[in-house]
């Protein structure tokens, strides 16, 4: 049995995100968000620039880290689709 392919987003390999806006709104540096998400700051940079196809697990780590930071600030949690621009969230899991 061959290994299951890694799911990446989106067609064309790019996915424009609101991650930088959300990070800055919380007063976090890229390094701080990376630490919360257990990712490298280089990976967070790639997510923010949206210039590469990245694993779904990478987006999930960012999502969870942002919600953890929002909870500390007493802010409501984000919906997963809030991370992305111009996307219909129905196809996102």
N, C-alpha and C positions, 0 to 999 in steps of 0.2 A: 504494500500500500504506500503510495507516495504521500509526502507531507502536504497538508492543506495549505493553499496559498494564503499569504498574508493579505488581509483586506486593506486596501488603501483608498483614499478619497482624492479626488473626485474625477470625473471624466476629464481627460487632458492633464491630469496630474496636479492640478492646483486647486486650492480651496482658500478663498479669501476669508479672513477671520477678523473678529472684533477683539481678539485677545489683547493686543497692545492697548487699545482704548480701555478695556476692562482692568488691565493691570495698572495702568497709570491712574485710573479713577480710584483705585485702592491704595495708591501711594507706594506700590511695590516696584522694586527694580527688577530687571530681567533675571538677575542672579537669585534674588529672593524667591521669585516665582518658580524658578528652576529647582531650587532646594525644596520648596513645598511640594512640587510635583514629582520629585525624585528623577529629574531629567537634567541634562547638561544645559547650560545657558545657551550654547550653540543651537540646541534643538528648539528651545523656546524662541530664539531668533528666527529659525526656519518657519516655525508655526506662524509667528507674527508677520513675516514677509509673504507667506503663502506661496512660495516659489517652488515647492517640492511636494510630491505625493508622500504623505506620512501615514504611519500605521494608525488605525482607529484607537488602539490603546494609548498612543501618544496624546491624541485629542482628549481622551477620557481622563488621563492624568492631569492635564491642564484644567479641564472642567472641574474636577474634584478639588484641585488646589485652589482655584478661584473661589469656589463655594465655601471652602474652609476659611479662607481669608475674609470673605463677605460675612460669614457667621461671626467671626471675631469682632467685626465692625458693627454688628447688629443689623446687617442688611439682609434682605430676603435672598433666597437662593435663586440662581439662574436656571433657566430651562436649557437643555443641551443645545437647542437650535439658536439660542441667543449668542452663541460663539461665532456664528457664521453669517455672512452677508449674502443676500440674494439667493438663498437656498430654500427649497421647500423641505421642511423638516420631516415630512411623512416617510421619506426613504432612509432616514438616519436612525440608527439604533445605538 
